[in-house]
Amino acid sequence: MQVWALAGIPEVAAGADLPGMILDAIGAAGDELIDGDILVVTSKIISKAEGRSVRAADREAAITAETVRVVATRARADGGVTRIVQNRLGIVGAAAGVDASNTEPGTILLLPLDPDASARAIASKIRAETGVDVGIIVSDTLGRPWRDGQTDVAIGAAGVHVFDQLHGELDSAGRPLIVTQPCVADELAAAGDLVKGKISGCPVAVVRGMGRLVGDLDLPGASSIVRSSEKDMFRLGADEAHRIGFDEGFKAARAATAAE
């Protein structure tokens, strides 16, 4: 597998033709796409092209507007509050994905309205322009429970199998794999981030050698990665869950005492 950052993409403004910019950068590098290539595209340039910027002064209001459910809040040493929330895309993370890095001064960016649809639009145009079957991963940066630091994950996908279905296969000892289902879309997003970085000005990476994962544009997108509420074992932060449990237990005890 080869992974490299695509240089030469200029600053993106609202209404920009991202597929055209990507193809121009590939041509300027003297390269060309081949069947099975996967492009990892930073969500930030999609947000810029789709006009998803708001005033920085409205950041807290924007986070609230993008929030569907609050998971946890923590006060910071600087007097602010970190909010871990589920956003309208179903993704749980800090500040609902509202981001102030690599944006015009005085502005912040919201996540794309529909990252899977954005990925399909880019893939469709590149496939139509080149006749090459490529896949698209839209990446964004998230923290992980129980682990410091961040990594890039897939929040949008088109023409790519987001999971590698291994259940039913045999391991090296001949035992059947029962629940093994690598999220290859997230692994591709993280691989792309290794070469794109955060400050290089290269928002797109090319992954070559994983053509077995590329397929039709109607494959399930990255929204299928989000765990449903029925399977979510960690819907609240520990402090929040403890407080709610304590309050409910206290109310139940008072009600029982009053009934005696």
C-alpha positions as CSV (number, residue, x, y, z in Angstrom):
1,M,0.0,0.0,0.0
2,Q,1.2,3.5,-0.8
3,V,-0.1,6.7,0.8
4,W,0.9,10.2,-0.2
5,A,-0.3,13.7,0.3
6,L,-1.6,15.6,-2.8
7,A,0.2,19.0,-3.0
8,G,-1.0,22.0,-5.0
9,I,-4.6,22.4,-3.9
10,P,-5.2,26.1,-3.3
11,E,-7.2,27.7,-0.5
12,V,-10.9,26.6,-0.9
13,A,-13.7,29.1,-1.0
14,A,-17.5,28.7,-0.9
15,G,-18.7,27.2,-4.2
16,A,-15.3,25.8,-5.2
17,D,-15.2,22.8,-7.6
18,L,-13.4,20.3,-5.3
19,P,-13.2,17.4,-7.8
20,G,-11.8,19.8,-10.4
21,M,-9.2,21.1,-7.9
22,I,-8.2,17.6,-7.0
23,L,-7.8,16.5,-10.6
24,D,-5.8,19.7,-11.4
25,A,-3.4,19.0,-8.6
26,I,-3.0,15.4,-9.7
27,G,-2.3,16.6,-13.3
28,A,0.1,19.3,-12.1
29,A,2.1,16.6,-10.3
30,G,2.4,14.6,-13.5
31,D,0.4,11.8,-12.0
32,E,-2.9,10.1,-12.8
33,L,-5.4,8.1,-10.9
34,I,-5.9,4.4,-11.5
35,D,-8.7,2.0,-10.7
36,G,-8.8,1.3,-7.0
37,D,-7.3,4.5,-5.8
38,I,-8.9,5.9,-2.6
39,L,-8.8,9.7,-1.9
40,V,-8.9,10.8,1.7
41,V,-10.4,14.3,1.8
42,T,-10.3,16.4,4.9
43,S,-13.8,17.5,5.8
44,K,-12.7,21.0,6.4
45,I,-12.3,21.8,2.7
46,I,-15.7,20.3,2.0
47,S,-17.2,22.5,4.7
48,K,-15.5,25.5,3.1
49,A,-16.7,24.6,-0.4
50,E,-20.2,24.1,1.0
51,G,-20.2,27.5,2.8
52,R,-20.4,26.0,6.3
53,S,-18.6,28.9,8.0
54,V,-20.0,31.1,10.8
55,R,-18.6,33.9,12.9
56,A,-16.2,32.8,15.6
57,A,-18.2,34.9,18.1
58,D,-21.1,32.5,17.5
59,R,-19.1,29.4,18.4
60,E,-21.0,28.3,21.5
61,A,-24.3,28.9,19.8
62,A,-23.2,26.9,16.8
63,I,-22.2,24.0,19.1
64,T,-25.6,24.1,20.7
65,A,-27.3,24.2,17.4
66,E,-25.3,21.2,16.1
67,T,-25.9,19.2,19.3
68,V,-28.5,16.5,19.6
69,R,-27.5,15.1,23.0
70,V,-25.1,16.1,25.7
71,V,-22.8,13.3,26.8
72,A,-20.6,15.1,29.3
73,T,-19.3,18.5,30.2
74,R,-16.2,19.5,32.0
75,A,-14.9,22.9,33.2
76,R,-11.5,23.9,31.9
77,A,-8.7,25.7,33.8
78,D,-9.2,28.7,31.5
79,G,-12.7,29.1,32.7
80,G,-14.3,27.6,29.6
81,V,-16.3,24.4,29.3
82,T,-15.6,21.3,27.2
83,R,-18.7,19.8,25.8
84,I,-18.7,16.2,24.6
85,V,-21.9,15.8,22.6
86,Q,-23.6,13.8,19.9
87,N,-24.1,15.9,16.9
88,R,-26.8,15.7,14.2
89,L,-24.7,13.2,12.2
90,G,-24.7,10.9,15.2
91,I,-21.0,11.4,15.9
92,V,-20.0,11.8,19.5
93,G,-17.1,14.1,20.1
94,A,-15.9,17.5,21.5
95,A,-17.8,20.6,20.5
96,A,-20.0,18.8,17.9
97,G,-17.2,19.0,15.4
98,V,-17.2,22.8,15.3
99,D,-13.6,23.8,14.4
100,A,-11.6,27.0,14.5
101,S,-8.3,25.7,13.1
102,N,-7.2,26.5,9.5
103,T,-10.0,28.9,8.9
104,E,-10.2,32.6,8.0
105,P,-9.7,34.9,11.0
106,G,-12.9,35.5,12.8
107,T,-14.7,32.4,11.4
108,I,-15.3,28.8,12.4
109,L,-16.4,25.8,10.4
110,L,-19.3,23.4,10.9
111,L,-19.1,19.9,9.6
112,P,-20.6,19.2,6.1
113,L,-24.4,18.8,6.1
114,D,-24.2,15.3,4.7
115,P,-20.6,14.0,4.4
116,D,-21.7,10.8,2.6
117,A,-23.5,12.8,0.0
118,S,-20.5,15.1,-0.4
119,A,-18.3,12.0,-0.9
120,R,-20.6,10.6,-3.5
121,A,-20.6,13.9,-5.4
122,I,-16.8,14.0,-5.5
123,A,-16.5,10.4,-6.5
124,S,-19.2,10.7,-9.1
125,K,-17.5,13.6,-10.8
126,I,-14.0,12.2,-10.7
127,R,-15.2,8.9,-12.1
128,A,-17.1,10.6,-14.8
129,E,-14.2,12.9,-15.7
130,T,-11.5,10.2,-15.7
131,G,-13.3,6.9,-16.3
132,V,-11.4,5.6,-13.2
133,D,-13.1,3.8,-10.3
134,V,-12.0,5.7,-7.2
135,G,-13.3,5.7,-3.7
136,I,-13.7,8.7,-1.4
137,I,-13.2,9.0,2.3
138,V,-14.1,12.2,4.1
139,S,-12.0,12.5,7.3
140,D,-12.3,14.4,10.5
141,T,-10.3,14.4,13.8
142,L,-11.8,12.8,16.9
143,G,-10.6,11.9,20.4
144,R,-11.2,8.4,21.8
145,P,-12.7,7.3,25.1
146,W,-10.0,6.1,27.6
147,R,-7.1,7.3,25.3
148,D,-5.3,10.6,25.1
149,G,-4.7,12.3,21.8
150,Q,-6.7,12.3,18.6
151,T,-6.9,10.4,15.3
152,D,-8.6,10.9,12.0
153,V,-11.8,8.9,11.3
154,A,-14.2,8.6,8.4
155,I,-17.3,10.7,8.7
156,G,-18.2,10.3,5.0
157,A,-17.5,7.6,2.4
158,A,-18.5,6.8,-1.2
159,G,-17.5,3.8,-3.4
160,V,-15.6,2.2,-0.5
161,H,-16.4,-0.7,1.8
162,V,-16.3,0.9,5.2
163,F,-16.0,-2.5,7.0
164,D,-13.8,-5.5,6.2
165,Q,-16.2,-8.4,6.9
166,L,-14.0,-11.2,8.4
167,H,-16.6,-13.1,10.5
168,G,-16.7,-16.6,9.3
169,E,-13.1,-16.6,8.3
170,L,-10.6,-18.8,10.2
171,D,-7.7,-17.5,12.3
172,S,-4.2,-18.9,12.2
173,A,-5.2,-21.6,14.6
174,G,-8.2,-22.7,12.5
175,R,-10.8,-21.1,14.8
176,P,-13.7,-19.2,13.2
177,L,-13.7,-15.4,13.6
178,I,-17.0,-14.4,15.3
179,V,-17.1,-10.6,15.6
180,T,-14.0,-9.5,13.8
181,Q,-15.1,-6.5,11.6
182,P,-12.2,-4.0,11.1
183,C,-13.5,-0.5,10.3
184,V,-11.2,0.0,7.3
185,A,-12.7,3.4,6.5
186,D,-11.4,4.8,9.8
187,E,-8.0,3.0,9.2
188,L,-7.8,4.7,5.8
189,A,-8.7,8.1,7.3
190,A,-5.9,7.7,9.9
191,A,-3.4,6.6,7.2
192,G,-4.3,9.6,5.2
193,D,-3.7,11.9,8.2
194,L,-0.2,10.5,8.6
195,V,0.8,12.2,5.3
196,K,-1.6,15.1,5.2
197,G,-0.9,16.3,8.7
198,K,-2.6,19.3,10.2
199,I,-0.4,22.2,9.1
200,S,1.0,21.1,5.8
201,G,-1.6,22.7,3.6
202,C,-2.3,19.3,1.9
203,P,-5.9,18.4,2.6
204,V,-6.1,15.4,0.3
205,A,-4.2,12.0,0.4
206,V,-4.1,9.3,-2.2
207,V,-4.2,5.7,-1.0
208,R,-3.1,3.1,-3.6
209,G,-3.0,-0.7,-3.2
210,M,-6.4,-1.1,-1.4
211,G,-8.5,-1.5,-4.5
212,R,-10.2,-4.6,-3.1
213,L,-12.2,-2.1,-0.9
214,V,-13.4,0.0,-3.8
215,G,-16.9,-0.7,-5.1
216,D,-20.2,0.9,-6.3
217,L,-21.2,4.3,-5.2
218,D,-24.4,2.9,-3.6
219,L,-22.3,1.1,-0.9
220,P,-23.2,2.1,2.7
221,G,-21.5,5.3,3.7
222,A,-19.7,6.3,6.9
223,S,-23.1,7.0,8.6
224,S,-23.3,3.2,8.9
225,I,-20.3,3.2,11.2
226,V,-22.1,5.2,13.9
227,R,-23.3,2.8,16.7
228,S,-27.0,2.9,17.3
229,S,-28.4,4.1,20.6
230,E,-29.6,0.6,21.4
231,K,-25.9,-0.7,21.3
232,D,-24.4,2.4,23.0
233,M,-23.1,1.2,26.4
234,F,-21.6,4.7,27.3
235,R,-24.4,7.2,26.6
236,L,-23.3,9.4,29.5
237,G,-20.0,10.4,31.1
238,A,-19.3,8.7,34.4
239,D,-19.9,11.7,36.5
240,E,-23.2,12.5,34.7
241,A,-24.4,8.9,35.0
242,H,-23.5,8.8,38.7
243,R,-25.3,12.1,39.4
244,I,-28.5,11.0,37.6
245,G,-28.4,7.6,39.3
246,F,-28.0,9.3,42.7
247,D,-30.8,11.7,42.1
248,E,-33.2,9.0,40.9
249,G,-32.3,6.8,43.9
250,F,-32.7,9.7,46.3
251,K,-36.2,10.5,44.9
252,A,-37.2,6.8,45.1
253,A,-36.1,6.7,48.7
254,R,-38.0,9.8,49.6
255,A,-41.1,8.5,47.9
256,A,-40.8,5.2,49.8
257,T,-40.4,6.9,53.1
258,A,-43.4,9.1,52.5
259,A,-45.5,6.1,51.7
260,E,-44.7,4.4,55.0
